[in-house]
């Protein structure tokens, strides 16, 4: 009887743990150092408005910034579906997208992204510390595959 109770308790804990993970909530840990760092509002050098639509597109989808710039991205979801604006490397975005396909209700609390319900507006403050290309995408199931992505070209001149 005692062993049966332990098995039932262990099973219940595993079920709860699986449910919590599947419900999806995580913070940080996506290795954003290679694309820059969270921006500080007092150091914003420019504001760029981004629109996300149900046509699975960002407007604009190509952005140019200078190394060292801190950008305030004001992101608006003009569609009827939930969308997100997520800055990262191509490899990180693809890996994160694979996780989002497994756990579509995953919630995020990360400075490099904003996830928005239809009709809502949010912000991402980001400082681009290295020259090169930084990607952005919507990682909700099906959106990335439909082409909902863009790029930030970071020039080497500060």
N, C-alpha and C positions, 0 to 999 in steps of 0.2 A: 504494500500500500504506500509506504514511504517513497519507494523508487518511482511509483506511478505518479505521485504528486510532484516529484522533482522533474519528471519528464514533461508533465503538463505545464508546470511553471516555466521550464526552459523553452518549450514550444511557444508559449504565450509571449515570452520575451523576444524570441526570434521573429515572431509575427509582427510585434509592435516595432521592432527595429527595422524590419523590411518595409513596413508601411511608412515609417518616418522617412526612410531613404527614398522610397518611391514617390512620396509626396514632394520630395525634392526641395531642400532649402540649404543653401550653402553660401559662405562668404569667402571672398579673397582666394588666393592660392592659384591664380592662373598665369603666374609668371609674366607680369606686364612690364618688367624692367627693360626689356628689349624694345619696347615701343614708347617709353617715356615714363611719366609718373603723374599721379593725381595733381591737378592744378590748385592754386590758391586764388580765391576770388579777387583779392587785392592786386594780384599780378596779371590779371587777364589783359591781353593785348588786343584781342579781337573777339567779336561774337559772330558766329556763323549759324544761320538758321538751316535746319534740315527737316524736310518733310518725308514722312513714311506713308506709303499708300498701299491700298489693296491690289494695285497693279504689280505688287512685289518689286517696287523700286524706291530708291532714295533720290531725293532732289535737293541739292546736287549730289551726284554720285562720285565726282572727282573734285578733290580739294587740294589746294597748295598752301603750305605754311612754311615758315622758316624755323630752323633749329633754334630751340630756346623759347619759342613763342608759347604762351599759355592761351588756349582757345576755350571760349565758352560756347559749347554746342547747345543751341536751343532747339530741341527736337520735338516735333509735333506729329502725332498720329492722326492723319486726316482720314483714315480708313474706318471700316466697321469691324476689323479683326484686331486682336492684340499684336503689337509689333515691338521689336527692340532694336536699339542702336548699340552695337557692341564693338569696341575697338580692340584689335589684336593682330597677331601675326596670322598669316594664312593657316599655318600648321595648328596654332592654338584654336583658331575659330573652327576649323574642321573637326578637331578633337572634341571641342565643346558641343558642336552641333550633333556629333554622334551620341553624346550623353543626353542632349535634349530630346533626341528621337526616342531614347529609352525611357526618359522621365519627362514628358512634355509639360507637366505642371511645376517643374523645378522653379523655385524662386531664387532671386539673386540679390546680393547686397555688395556690389563691387563698384569702385569709383570709375571704371572704364566703360560702364554701360548704364543704360536706362531702358526699362521695359515699361511700355505704356498701353493702357486700355484705349479703346477707340475715343477720339476726340480730346485726348489729354496731351499736355505738353510737359516736358521735363528737361533737365540739363545734365550735361557732362562737362566738367572742367578738367582739361588735360594739358599738361606741358609736354611738348615734343622735344626730348633731350638729345635725340640722335638723328642724323640724316638718313634718308632712305625712304622706304614705303611702309605705310601702316595701313592695314585693311580695316574695314568695318562691315558688319553684316547683321541681318536679323536671323537669329538662330531658332526661331519657333519652327516646329515641324513643317517641312515642305517649303518654307519661305526661302531659305538659303539655296536649295536646289532649283527654285524658280527664278533665281538670279537676283535676290534681294541682297546686294552687296555693293561696296564701293571702296575707294582708296583715298588715302591722304599722302601726297608727295611732300616729303620734308626736305627742303633744300639745305645744303651744308652751310650756307651763310647765315649767321645769327642776325 
